[in-house]
Amino acid sequence: MARKKNFDIIKTILAITVSIIHFLPLYIAITVAFKPKTDLSSRWIMPKSIYLENFIYAIKKAKIFIAMKNSFIITLISVVIIVAVGAMAAYPFARNKTKFNKITLNLVLAVMMVPPLSVLVPLVTMMSKMGGISTYWGIILTVTTFQLPLSIFLYTNFIDTIPKSLDEAALIDGCSRFAIYYRIILPLLKPVTATVIILTGIFIWNDYQFSLYMLQSPKMKVVTLAVSTFFAQSSSNLNAAAAAALMGVLPVAILYLFLQKYFVKGMVDGAVK
């Protein structure tokens, strides 16, 4: 009992330490965002008064609200496609474990192993020839392609945990495979769907590498590109960049707060058995 108690104390200390390490960048961003550029005090010290000019400057200079609108449209459409296609593709992979399906699933999951930067040049060249540069459909198609394997992987392993007896009982009652999926399987996918939304949504919202080359028009600027405008070779504005980053991270934080109760369950149930 004493050994278990000591182990629990160590785990608690480690958890608190990791939480502090993750919170520190956010704390620094808050202190910097609410200080004027002329304030040269330590970034660890909270500002003596609230200074909102950095947020106003970020809105005017980086057009952060327009960037957030573009990020929202791209993220929303991409996540809807990823969830819908991923869930439908995972059902036959989980239920019909034929040799062909196993090979196909392995090929789909192999895309997860490909570093995006390694295919960036041919990808941009191809999208340029297709007219997909600085368009919604071009960036949506790109990020959806790279995030879909993760969705299929999580949905496949989650559906594996659902008893096949439910499918068999529905077949006896006269349900088709489509009816079984939409009426029985789909309502049970809420936990893993929340996990997929959070993981893929955060990745797409925070994407910089694809957006930098695929969205070259100023009107198509997203949050990450808006924040990067405050960093130049000759000078930078860390205060305005911190303010823009705080505004950009707010929608993602709100999304997580609404879906957090499903997140852990979806990760555990969707893990490899």
PAKOL-542307 format. One line per field, with one value per atom (N, C-alpha, C): residue number from 1; x, y, z. Coordinates in Angstrom, 3 decimals. Layout:
num (NUM:...)
px (X:...)
py (Y:...)
pz (Z:...)
//
This chain:
num (1:1:1:2:2:2:3:3:3:4:4:4:5:5:5:6:6:6:7:7:7:8:8:8:9:9:9:10:10:10:11:11:11:12:12:12:13:13:13:14:14:14:15:15:15:16:16:16:17:17:17:18:18:18:19:19:19:20:20:20:21:21:21:22:22:22:23:23:23:24:24:24:25:25:25:26:26:26:27:27:27:28:28:28:29:29:29:30:30:30:31:31:31:32:32:32:33:33:33:34:34:34:35:35:35:36:36:36:37:37:37:38:38:38:39:39:39:40:40:40:41:41:41:42:42:42:43:43:43:44:44:44:45:45:45:46:46:46:47:47:47:48:48:48:49:49:49:50:50:50:51:51:51:52:52:52:53:53:53:54:54:54:55:55:55:56:56:56:57:57:57:58:58:58:59:59:59:60:60:60:61:61:61:62:62:62:63:63:63:64:64:64:65:65:65:66:66:66:67:67:67:68:68:68:69:69:69:70:70:70:71:71:71:72:72:72:73:73:73:74:74:74:75:75:75:76:76:76:77:77:77:78:78:78:79:79:79:80:80:80:81:81:81:82:82:82:83:83:83:84:84:84:85:85:85:86:86:86:87:87:87:88:88:88:89:89:89:90:90:90:91:91:91:92:92:92:93:93:93:94:94:94:95:95:95:96:96:96:97:97:97:98:98:98:99:99:99:100:100:100:101:101:101:102:102:102:103:103:103:104:104:104:105:105:105:106:106:106:107:107:107:108:108:108:109:109:109:110:110:110:111:111:111:112:112:112:113:113:113:114:114:114:115:115:115:116:116:116:117:117:117:118:118:118:119:119:119:120:120:120:121:121:121:122:122:122:123:123:123:124:124:124:125:125:125:126:126:126:127:127:127:128:128:128:129:129:129:130:130:130:131:131:131:132:132:132:133:133:133:134:134:134:135:135:135:136:136:136:137:137:137:138:138:138:139:139:139:140:140:140:141:141:141:142:142:142:143:143:143:144:144:144:145:145:145:146:146:146:147:147:147:148:148:148:149:149:149:150:150:150:151:151:151:152:152:152:153:153:153:154:154:154:155:155:155:156:156:156:157:157:157:158:158:158:159:159:159:160:160:160:161:161:161:162:162:162:163:163:163:164:164:164:165:165:165:166:166:166:167:167:167:168:168:168:169:169:169:170:170:170:171:171:171:172:172:172:173:173:173:174:174:174:175:175:175:176:176:176:177:177:177:178:178:178:179:179:179:180:180:180:181:181:181:182:182:182:183:183:183:184:184:184:185:185:185:186:186:186:187:187:187:188:188:188:189:189:189:190:190:190:191:191:191:192:192:192:193:193:193:194:194:194:195:195:195:196:196:196:197:197:197:198:198:198:199:199:199:200:200:200:201:201:201:202:202:202:203:203:203:204:204:204:205:205:205:206:206:206:207:207:207:208:208:208:209:209:209:210:210:210:211:211:211:212:212:212:213:213:213:214:214:214:215:215:215:216:216:216:217:217:217:218:218:218:219:219:219:220:220:220:221:221:221:222:222:222:223:223:223:224:224:224:225:225:225:226:226:226:227:227:227:228:228:228:229:229:229:230:230:230:231:231:231:232:232:232:233:233:233:234:234:234:235:235:235:236:236:236:237:237:237:238:238:238:239:239:239:240:240:240:241:241:241:242:242:242:243:243:243:244:244:244:245:245:245:246:246:246:247:247:247:248:248:248:249:249:249:250:250:250:251:251:251:252:252:252:253:253:253:254:254:254:255:255:255:256:256:256:257:257:257:258:258:258:259:259:259:260:260:260:261:261:261:262:262:262:263:263:263:264:264:264:265:265:265:266:266:266:267:267:267:268:268:268:269:269:269:270:270:270:271:271:271:272:272:272:273:273:273)
px (0.831:0.000:0.863:1.932:2.823:3.516:3.914:4.564:3.600:2.347:1.338:1.063:1.049:0.810:1.953:3.179:4.332:4.299:3.876:3.780:2.727:1.601:0.554:1.050:1.844:2.402:3.342:4.166:5.095:4.324:3.273:2.461:1.811:1.330:0.719:1.724:2.929:3.984:4.353:4.462:4.792:3.683:2.434:1.305:1.289:1.540:1.572:2.724:3.884:5.054:4.784:4.219:3.901:2.878:1.870:0.845:1.456:2.379:3.041:3.864:4.587:5.416:4.549:3.361:2.465:1.803:1.617:0.942:1.873:3.172:4.135:4.113:4.104:4.041:2.792:1.658:0.420:0.526:1.152:1.341:2.216:3.310:4.199:3.457:2.634:1.863:0.910:0.297:-0.641:0.091:1.217:1.958:2.482:2.938:3.478:2.359:1.215:0.122:-0.461:-0.426:-1.034:-0.012:1.177:2.195:2.478:2.771:3.177:4.560:4.862:6.138:7.310:7.044:8.115:8.408:7.538:7.744:8.815:9.967:11.096:11.257:10.232:10.294:10.274:10.594:10.646:9.292:9.364:8.130:7.456:8.162:7.563:6.678:6.823:6.069:4.770:3.674:2.385:2.387:1.669:1.628:0.939:1.404:0.817:-0.577:-0.846:-2.166:-2.479:-3.759:-4.175:-3.985:-3.227:-2.919:-3.526:-4.546:-5.297:-4.888:-3.926:-3.535:-2.940:-2.315:-1.759:-2.852:-3.981:-5.108:-5.712:-5.840:-6.373:-5.446:-4.142:-3.152:-3.179:-3.345:-3.408:-4.629:-5.737:-6.966:-6.794:-6.161:-6.017:-4.899:-3.741:-2.575:-2.681:-2.962:-2.994:-4.375:-5.385:-6.768:-7.105:-6.934:-7.045:-8.451:-9.485:-10.850:-11.115:-10.576:-10.706:-9.951:-8.765:-7.978:-8.709:-9.359:-10.118:-11.308:-11.925:-13.050:-12.577:-11.442:-10.905:-10.525:-9.887:-9.514:-10.747:-11.799:-13.027:-13.676:-13.747:-14.360:-13.566:-12.257:-11.401:-11.477:-11.404:-11.431:-12.781:-13.864:-15.208:-15.482:-15.255:-15.539:-14.635:-13.360:-12.409:-12.787:-13.123:-13.462:-14.743:-15.727:-16.972:-16.678:-15.851:-15.487:-14.696:-13.748:-12.907:-13.747:-14.691:-15.551:-16.474:-17.125:-18.096:-17.424:-16.373:-15.692:-14.949:-14.294:-13.550:-14.424:-15.595:-16.501:-17.070:-17.452:-18.016:-16.963:-15.737:-14.681:-14.268:-14.323:-13.872:-14.815:-16.093:-17.073:-16.771:-16.584:-16.230:-14.848:-13.903:-12.580:-12.673:-13.560:-13.681:-14.517:-15.511:-16.436:-16.070:-15.500:-15.122:-13.604:-12.988:-11.530:-10.983:-11.239:-10.694:-9.244:-8.564:-7.165:-7.051:-7.984:-7.982:-8.185:-9.125:-9.379:-8.180:-7.500:-6.321:-5.207:-4.998:-3.966:-4.333:-5.612:-6.069:-5.919:-6.282:-6.162:-4.697:-3.814:-2.391:-1.854:-2.339:-1.915:-2.420:-3.654:-4.221:-3.429:-3.127:-2.385:-0.937:-0.412:0.960:1.119:0.020:0.060:0.427:0.051:0.386:1.888:2.628:4.070:4.835:4.151:4.818:4.953:6.166:6.334:5.745:4.844:4.213:5.209:6.311:7.292:7.974:8.028:8.700:7.927:6.631:5.811:5.284:5.792:5.253:5.486:6.698:7.022:6.168:6.132:5.264:3.779:3.388:1.989:1.598:2.442:2.157:2.185:3.105:3.178:1.904:1.442:0.224:-0.994:-1.112:-2.255:-2.227:-1.023:-0.912:-1.442:-1.121:-1.617:-3.129:-3.675:-5.122:-5.892:-5.160:-5.815:-6.292:-5.623:-6.059:-5.324:-4.375:-3.637:-4.534:-4.497:-5.283:-6.783:-7.208:-8.638:-9.001:-10.272:-10.728:-10.619:-11.071:-11.118:-9.711:-8.718:-7.354:-6.771:-6.872:-6.318:-7.148:-8.472:-9.338:-9.014:-8.833:-8.485:-7.143:-6.200:-4.859:-4.873:-5.430:-5.400:-6.304:-7.393:-8.278:-7.560:-6.793:-6.059:-5.080:-4.396:-3.372:-3.956:-5.177:-5.780:-6.772:-7.195:-8.173:-7.650:-6.383:-5.902:-6.026:-5.756:-5.917:-7.360:-8.292:-9.718:-10.116:-9.679:-10.005:-9.410:-8.192:-7.526:-8.315:-8.712:-9.439:-10.828:-11.536:-12.877:-12.832:-11.848:-11.754:-11.557:-10.634:-10.376:-11.541:-12.263:-13.422:-14.558:-14.828:-15.905:-15.574:-14.280:-13.864:-14.351:-14.510:-14.937:-16.448:-17.188:-18.656:-18.994:-19.755:-20.057:-20.721:-20.265:-20.864:-22.277:-22.625:-23.966:-25.044:-24.716:-25.673:-25.980:-24.953:-25.142:-25.957:-25.614:-26.305:-27.776:-28.083:-29.477:-30.248:-29.598:-30.259:-30.481:-29.523:-29.697:-30.868:-31.025:-32.152:-33.480:-33.480:-34.693:-34.960:-34.052:-34.290:-33.585:-32.679:-31.946:-30.859:-30.649:-29.542:-28.263:-27.140:-25.873:-25.858:-26.460:-26.531:-27.394:-28.504:-29.393:-28.714:-27.943:-27.210:-26.210:-25.524:-24.520:-25.157:-26.195:-26.792:-27.643:-28.292:-29.208:-28.555:-27.537:-26.942:-25.509:-24.647:-23.227:-22.989:-23.556:-23.285:-23.616:-24.774:-25.055:-24.055:-23.344:-22.380:-20.997:-20.819:-19.500:-19.242:-20.097:-19.931:-18.570:-18.109:-16.815:-15.652:-15.546:-14.424:-14.582:-15.816:-16.032:-15.514:-15.741:-15.208:-13.682:-13.077:-11.625:-11.106:-11.766:-11.362:-11.514:-12.611:-12.836:-11.737:-11.391:-10.372:-8.994:-8.582:-7.232:-7.055:-8.002:-7.861:-8.179:-9.162:-9.518:-8.376:-7.701:-6.566:-5.425:-5.163:-4.092:-4.383:-5.606:-5.955:-5.968:-6.495:-6.530:-5.110:-4.188:-2.816:-1.880:-2.411:-1.547:-0.838:0.449:1.252:1.949:2.470:3.284:2.495:1.282:0.476:-0.096:-0.554:-1.169:-0.175:1.082:2.097:2.258:2.196:2.415:1.112:0.056:-1.206:-2.081:-1.903:-2.741:-1.857:-1.580:-0.674:-1.380:-2.690:-3.447:-3.660:-3.489:-3.728:-5.158:-6.114:-7.509:-7.758:-6.865:-7.019:-6.157:-5.621:-4.745:-5.495:-4.838:-5.418:-4.725:-5.124:-4.627:-3.113:-2.543:-1.097:-0.323:-0.830:-0.174:-0.340:-1.477:-1.696:-0.709:-0.475:0.498:1.910:2.229:3.589:3.903:2.895:3.141:3.861:3.850:4.515:5.991:6.466:7.880:8.518:9.506:10.228:11.717:12.490:13.934:14.595:14.045:14.643:14.106:12.814:12.202:11.018:10.559:9.398:8.615:7.350:6.474:5.907:6.625:6.214:4.907:4.673:3.466:2.216:2.236:1.091:0.930:2.060:1.991:1.362:1.713:1.120:-0.374:-0.778:-2.201:-2.963:-2.403:-3.047:-3.124:-2.063:-2.050:-3.116:-3.293:-4.319:-5.715:-5.972:-7.272:-7.456:-6.367:-6.457:-6.663:-6.146:-6.264:-7.599:-8.316:-9.565:-10.618:-10.913:-11.927:-11.578:-10.290:-9.860:-10.053:-9.742:-9.909:-11.383:-12.252:-13.696:-14.200:-13.740:-14.128:-13.736:-12.518:-12.048:-12.870:-13.248:-14.036:-15.385:-15.966:-17.267:-17.150:-16.014:-15.882:-14.969:-14.438:-13.434:-13.979:-15.271:-15.806:-15.830:-15.856:-15.822:-14.397:-13.463:-12.130:-11.371:-11.277:-10.507:-11.131:-12.452:-13.129:-12.880:-12.936:-12.699:-11.271:-10.299:-8.905:-8.651:-9.257:-9.051:-9.739:-11.003:-11.746:-11.236:-10.640:-10.151:-8.707:-8.078:-6.674:-6.555:-5.342:-5.110:-5.315:-6.103:-6.384:-5.187)
py (-1.215:0.000:1.263:1.244:2.413:2.635:1.520:1.635:2.206:1.759:2.262:3.743:4.127:5.531:6.404:5.934:6.678:6.799:5.713:5.720:6.731:6.800:7.771:9.205:9.427:10.768:11.162:10.220:10.484:10.801:10.038:10.289:11.661:12.053:13.367:14.485:14.314:15.320:15.431:14.295:14.302:14.975:14.676:15.273:16.791:17.244:18.690:19.342:18.681:19.218:19.351:18.309:18.349:19.439:19.575:20.616:22.010:22.225:23.528:23.821:22.814:22.989:23.375:22.738:23.055:24.419:24.855:26.130:27.322:27.119:28.231:29.030:28.385:29.189:30.059:29.520:30.301:31.479:31.254:32.324:33.442:33.056:34.038:34.822:34.134:34.809:35.836:35.493:36.417:37.646:37.434:38.574:39.491:38.903:39.708:40.443:39.770:40.361:41.593:41.654:42.772:43.832:43.779:44.798:45.605:46.912:47.696:47.265:47.565:47.162:47.828:48.996:49.733:49.185:48.282:47.692:46.609:46.873:45.951:45.091:45.064:44.252:42.770:41.953:40.508:39.971:39.026:38.414:37.525:37.231:36.417:37.262:38.566:39.462:39.887:39.770:40.207:41.725:42.229:43.679:44.415:45.648:46.443:46.933:47.110:47.533:46.817:46.674:45.979:46.898:46.432:47.196:46.442:47.038:46.361:46.774:47.679:48.159:47.046:46.079:44.966:44.192:43.989:43.273:44.100:45.402:46.287:46.298:46.358:46.354:45.027:43.935:42.619:42.503:43.080:43.043:43.857:45.033:45.918:45.458:45.154:44.832:43.434:42.452:41.062:40.638:41.504:41.141:39.765:39.660:38.372:37.789:38.641:38.132:37.492:38.117:37.513:36.187:36.168:34.933:33.844:34.235:33.263:32.739:33.601:33.156:32.124:32.395:31.444:30.126:30.218:29.000:28.211:28.925:28.253:27.509:28.156:27.517:26.285:26.425:25.306:24.162:24.489:23.454:22.755:23.527:22.940:21.972:22.417:21.564:20.337:20.542:19.419:18.387:18.846:17.918:17.145:17.815:17.127:16.011:16.303:15.278:14.149:14.511:13.504:12.580:13.147:12.341:11.448:12.029:11.267:10.143:10.466:9.464:8.456:8.943:8.048:7.008:7.431:6.504:5.473:5.927:5.000:4.018:4.494:3.606:2.593:3.011:2.133:0.957:1.136:0.073:-1.221:-1.186:-2.459:-2.979:-2.088:-2.545:-3.315:-2.865:-3.495:-4.764:-4.799:-5.928:-7.011:-6.638:-7.621:-7.675:-8.507:-8.565:-9.553:-9.216:-10.025:-9.619:-10.431:-10.142:-8.823:-8.597:-7.361:-6.146:-6.245:-5.131:-4.846:-5.904:-5.707:-4.997:-5.390:-4.738:-3.276:-3.039:-1.671:-0.803:-1.353:-0.606:-0.278:-1.229:-0.984:0.104:0.114:1.157:2.532:2.566:3.830:4.335:3.424:3.812:4.165:3.651:3.970:5.452:6.096:7.532:8.306:7.782:8.435:8.484:7.581:7.511:8.442:8.997:9.852:11.268:11.803:13.191:14.160:15.042:15.966:16.812:17.222:18.069:17.349:16.017:15.258:15.283:15.557:15.592:16.995:17.983:19.339:19.935:19.772:20.370:19.770:18.438:17.896:18.174:18.248:18.527:19.933:20.917:22.302:22.427:21.746:21.778:21.221:20.094:19.470:20.356:20.924:21.777:23.062:23.556:24.746:24.469:23.302:22.933:22.729:22.289:22.061:23.338:24.426:25.679:25.692:24.923:24.826:25.737:26.529:27.440:28.626:28.986:30.108:29.893:28.654:28.333:27.487:27.554:26.734:25.251:24.876:23.455:22.850:23.649:23.137:22.782:23.699:23.436:22.403:22.409:21.423:20.018:19.872:18.568:18.076:18.991:18.620:18.155:18.979:18.616:17.417:17.284:16.128:14.834:14.876:13.686:13.208:14.147:13.770:13.425:13.853:13.562:12.399:12.021:10.932:9.599:9.223:7.943:7.849:8.934:8.920:8.660:9.292:9.094:7.635:7.074:5.673:4.736:5.020:4.191:4.185:5.365:5.447:4.822:5.102:4.538:3.020:2.497:1.054:0.322:0.823:0.180:0.352:1.449:1.642:0.701:0.583:-0.302:-1.759:-2.084:-3.443:-3.805:-2.788:-3.045:-3.221:-2.883:-3.041:-4.487:-5.175:-6.594:-6.805:-7.843:-8.170:-8.727:-9.134:-9.673:-8.633:-7.351:-6.292:-6.304:-6.466:-6.540:-7.772:-8.894:-10.139:-10.076:-9.494:-9.361:-8.457:-7.385:-6.469:-7.133:-7.956:-8.674:-9.641:-10.299:-11.216:-10.468:-9.217:-8.398:-7.780:-8.009:-7.534:-6.248:-5.772:-4.531:-4.806:-3.824:-3.912:-3.445:-3.599:-3.144:-1.627:-0.900:0.561:0.946:0.249:0.531:0.217:-0.877:-1.237:-0.139:0.350:1.388:2.668:3.141:4.433:4.363:3.236:3.144:2.584:1.746:1.080:1.543:1.457:1.754:3.251:4.048:5.487:6.160:5.858:6.498:6.127:5.002:4.564:5.197:5.974:6.509:7.895:8.364:9.719:9.941:9.030:9.276:9.389:8.448:8.487:9.630:10.020:11.167:12.444:12.596:13.755:13.754:12.577:12.470:12.863:12.372:12.698:14.195:14.779:16.211:17.036:16.675:17.438:17.276:16.033:15.800:16.399:16.124:16.639:18.133:18.567:19.986:20.867:20.465:21.248:21.260:20.114:20.060:21.005:20.977:21.813:23.292:23.598:24.990:25.549:24.715:25.155:24.910:24.430:24.101:25.341:25.192:26.291:25.885:24.652:24.241:24.192:23.618:23.578:24.957:25.669:26.981:27.976:27.902:28.845:28.797:27.601:27.449:27.367:26.875:26.695:27.944:28.804:30.004:31.236:31.599:32.703:34.049:34.034:35.284:35.870:37.195:37.818:37.623:37.495:37.304:35.921:34.968:33.594:33.308:34.343:34.174:33.494:32.529:31.835:32.314:31.782:32.278:32.176:31.031:30.840:31.819:32.085:33.040:34.462:34.744:36.076:36.349:35.362:35.525:35.698:34.991:35.060:36.413:37.224:38.530:39.482:39.187:40.050:39.714:38.724:38.351:38.611:39.473:39.805:39.635:39.701:39.508:40.675:41.873:43.063:43.365:43.108:43.422:42.503:42.496:41.677:42.367:41.992:42.561:41.407:41.012:39.868:40.134:41.373:41.709:41.522:42.042:41.888:40.431:39.750:38.335:37.503:37.809:37.099:37.373:38.617:38.965:38.226:38.186:37.475:35.977:35.424:33.995:33.653:34.524:34.286:34.287:35.233:35.261:34.042:33.587:32.434:31.117:31.023:29.772:29.658:30.754:30.755:29.799:29.780:28.838:27.381:27.029:25.648:25.266:26.203:25.944:25.734:26.542:26.401:25.059:24.664:23.369:22.231:22.280:21.218:21.153:22.301:22.329:21.644:21.798:21.179:19.675:19.236:17.835:17.011:17.612:16.913:15.655:15.634:14.464:13.221:13.447:12.316:11.981:12.924:12.784:11.577:11.466:10.387:9.032:8.947:7.682:7.253:8.226:7.901:7.456:8.068:7.676:6.275:5.950:4.638:3.553:3.796:2.787:2.635:3.711:3.643:3.197:2.898:2.477:1.048:0.688:-0.682:-1.655:-2.676:-3.645:-4.571)
pz (0.000:0.000:0.000:0.817:0.880:-0.461:-1.115:-2.410:-3.452:-3.408:-4.351:-4.110:-2.820:-2.492:-3.000:-2.840:-3.336:-4.862:-5.514:-6.978:-7.442:-6.724:-7.058:-6.877:-5.833:-5.597:-6.734:-7.178:-8.279:-9.557:-9.823:-11.011:-10.951:-9.768:-9.607:-9.860:-9.310:-9.508:-10.988:-11.658:-13.085:-13.899:-13.539:-14.258:-14.091:-12.862:-12.602:-13.360:-13.375:-14.083:-15.576:-16.168:-17.605:-17.901:-17.024:-17.211:-17.169:-16.243:-16.127:-17.380:-17.863:-19.063:-20.258:-20.371:-21.479:-21.304:-20.073:-19.819:-19.978:-19.780:-19.808:-21.110:-22.301:-23.534:-23.611:-23.141:-23.139:-22.177:-21.026:-20.048:-20.625:-21.285:-21.906:-22.980:-23.779:-24.836:-24.238:-23.116:-22.468:-21.946:-21.276:-20.724:-21.831:-22.923:-24.028:-24.770:-24.955:-25.726:-25.062:-23.737:-23.013:-22.589:-23.200:-22.917:-24.173:-24.044:-25.219:-25.698:-26.938:-27.511:-26.801:-26.209:-25.511:-24.120:-23.631:-22.310:-22.412:-21.838:-21.929:-20.681:-19.841:-18.633:-18.977:-18.013:-18.237:-18.713:-19.628:-20.149:-19.127:-18.040:-16.983:-16.061:-16.135:-15.248:-15.926:-15.212:-15.742:-15.938:-16.947:-17.177:-16.034:-15.796:-14.723:-15.079:-16.357:-16.830:-18.139:-18.437:-19.655:-20.861:-21.834:-23.044:-24.237:-24.858:-25.911:-27.318:-27.424:-28.753:-29.618:-28.979:-29.757:-30.474:-29.814:-30.427:-31.563:-31.353:-32.397:-33.603:-33.332:-34.413:-35.168:-34.435:-35.074:-35.977:-35.537:-36.337:-37.621:-37.505:-38.662:-39.600:-39.022:-39.861:-40.464:-39.638:-40.113:-40.588:-40.373:-40.741:-40.160:-38.863:-38.188:-38.281:-38.312:-38.405:-39.774:-40.835:-42.167:-42.219:-41.602:-41.557:-40.772:-39.678:-38.891:-39.673:-40.468:-41.303:-42.321:-42.978:-43.947:-43.280:-42.112:-41.382:-40.976:-40.561:-40.140:-41.308:-42.471:-43.646:-44.049:-44.130:-44.545:-43.546:-42.251:-41.212:-41.164:-41.219:-41.121:-42.260:-43.496:-44.652:-44.652:-44.332:-44.322:-43.272:-42.062:-40.975:-41.299:-41.886:-42.270:-43.266:-44.258:-45.251:-44.599:-43.753:-43.085:-42.214:-41.465:-40.594:-41.414:-42.406:-43.203:-43.986:-44.716:-45.543:-44.669:-43.618:-42.741:-42.070:-41.572:-40.894:-41.869:-43.066:-44.047:-44.566:-44.762:-45.253:-44.189:-42.921:-41.839:-41.606:-41.887:-41.593:-42.352:-43.685:-44.362:-43.975:-43.646:-43.211:-41.894:-41.004:-39.690:-39.733:-40.600:-40.609:-41.625:-42.746:-43.771:-43.874:-43.069:-43.019:-44.041:-45.312:-46.395:-46.655:-47.434:-47.761:-48.518:-49.447:-50.227:-49.322:-48.380:-47.464:-46.561:-46.133:-45.278:-46.037:-47.299:-48.120:-48.365:-48.679:-48.931:-47.688:-46.523:-45.273:-44.972:-45.209:-44.981:-45.915:-47.151:-48.094:-47.654:-47.140:-46.661:-45.459:-44.532:-43.332:-43.643:-44.758:-45.140:-45.464:-45.855:-46.138:-44.875:-43.701:-42.439:-42.211:-42.824:-42.632:-43.576:-44.559:-45.549:-44.995:-44.857:-44.389:-45.406:-44.994:-45.954:-46.734:-46.090:-46.767:-47.923:-47.874:-48.924:-50.244:-50.181:-51.408:-51.679:-50.960:-51.075:-52.461:-52.998:-54.304:-55.424:-55.588:-56.642:-56.397:-55.117:-54.801:-55.243:-54.928:-55.327:-56.844:-57.489:-58.959:-59.579:-59.053:-59.563:-59.331:-58.110:-57.807:-58.626:-58.949:-59.793:-61.194:-61.732:-63.063:-63.053:-61.916:-61.795:-61.450:-61.158:-60.789:-59.352:-58.485:-57.097:-56.134:-56.636:-55.771:-55.381:-54.108:-53.571:-53.761:-53.616:-53.677:-52.458:-52.075:-50.952:-51.276:-52.481:-52.791:-52.867:-53.276:-53.382:-52.023:-51.062:-49.734:-48.985:-49.189:-48.532:-49.022:-50.335:-50.899:-50.360:-50.205:-49.740:-48.286:-47.395:-45.971:-45.687:-46.432:-46.255:-46.623:-47.694:-48.141:-47.080:-46.431:-45.457:-44.088:-43.795:-42.496:-42.541:-43.711:-43.839:-43.313:-43.529:-42.981:-41.465:-40.749:-39.285:-38.908:-39.628:-39.361:-39.594:-40.697:-41.009:-39.960:-39.529:-38.522:-37.209:-36.721:-35.454:-35.564:-36.646:-36.813:-36.962:-37.686:-37.889:-36.574:-35.742:-34.461:-33.490:-33.586:-32.713:-33.109:-34.400:-34.866:-34.531:-34.489:-34.102:-32.700:-31.830:-30.449:-30.342:-31.393:-31.380:-31.733:-30.916:-31.181:-32.539:-33.252:-34.546:-34.399:-33.185:-32.960:-33.243:-33.088:-33.424:-34.923:-35.730:-37.179:-37.566:-36.934:-37.267:-36.883:-35.724:-35.302:-36.253:-36.710:-37.643:-38.995:-39.436:-40.701:-40.640:-39.496:-39.321:-39.390:-38.865:-38.894:-40.262:-41.222:-42.582:-42.945:-42.107:-42.408:-43.446:-44.315:-45.258:-44.572:-45.243:-44.676:-44.464:-45.409:-45.265:-44.076:-43.901:-42.766:-41.440:-41.409:-40.186:-39.826:-40.850:-40.598:-40.064:-40.746:-40.380:-39.118:-38.867:-37.727:-36.464:-36.622:-35.459:-35.200:-36.216:-36.023:-35.845:-36.728:-36.718:-35.385:-34.742:-33.442:-32.336:-32.510:-31.488:-31.669:-32.725:-33.051:-32.471:-31.563:-31.021:-30.344:-29.472:-28.807:-29.778:-30.718:-31.650:-32.640:-32.947:-33.827:-33.180:-31.875:-31.153:-31.202:-31.068:-31.140:-32.514:-33.552:-34.925:-35.192:-34.721:-34.931:-34.266:-33.034:-32.304:-32.948:-33.221:-33.752:-35.146:-36.035:-37.403:-37.466:-36.675:-36.686:-36.213:-35.140:-34.628:-35.639:-36.271:-37.269:-38.427:-38.934:-40.089:-39.696:-38.513:-38.054:-37.885:-37.407:-37.151:-38.335:-39.451:-40.586:-41.122:-41.340:-41.901:-43.192:-43.222:-44.354:-45.656:-45.630:-46.840:-47.178:-46.152:-46.378:-46.960:-46.540:-46.999:-48.514:-49.102:-50.541:-51.331:-50.698:-51.422:-51.406:-50.403:-50.272:-50.426:-51.659:-51.943:-52.054:-52.204:-52.296:-50.900:-50.726:-49.416:-48.911:-49.828:-49.423:-48.828:-49.129:-48.656:-47.431:-46.819:-45.657:-44.507:-43.843:-42.683:-41.415:-40.262:-38.973:-38.869:-39.235:-39.100:-39.980:-41.169:-42.063:-41.546:-40.922:-40.350:-39.225:-38.377:-37.284:-37.836:-38.899:-39.457:-40.081:-40.387:-40.993:-40.041:-38.740:-37.767:-37.596:-38.360:-38.294:-39.659:-39.666:-40.888:-40.654:-41.749:-41.640:-40.908:-41.085:-40.488:-39.092:-38.861:-37.566:-37.319:-36.082:-35.716:-34.618:-34.514:-33.488:-32.675:-31.629:-30.826:-30.093:-29.684:-28.924:-29.775:-30.996:-31.890:-32.329:-32.530:-32.904:-31.791:-30.537:-29.400:-29.305:-29.555:-29.521:-30.615:-31.826:-32.923:-32.640:-32.036:-31.709:-30.672:-29.679:-28.657:-29.268:-30.173:-30.840:-31.741:-32.341:-33.223:-32.499:-31.270:-30.515:-29.788:-29.649:-28.881:-29.437:-30.752:-31.265:-31.000:-31.120:-30.887:-29.422:-28.521:-27.087:-26.742:-27.330:-27.083:-27.597:-28.788:-29.358:-28.433:-27.905:-27.021:-25.736:-25.186:-23.958:-24.159:-25.354:-25.627:-25.871:-26.405:-26.811:-25.913:-24.843:-24.044:-23.365:-23.011:-22.317:-23.209:-24.547:-25.472:-25.898:-25.708:-26.295:-25.741:-24.415:-23.794:-24.109:-24.038:-24.327:-25.772:-26.694:-28.092:-28.336:-27.649:-27.818:-27.278:-26.131:-25.506:-26.330:-26.705:-27.451:-28.878:-29.423:-30.780:-30.893:-29.769:-29.794:-30.302:-30.634:-31.111:-29.974:-30.207:-29.155:-28.939)
//
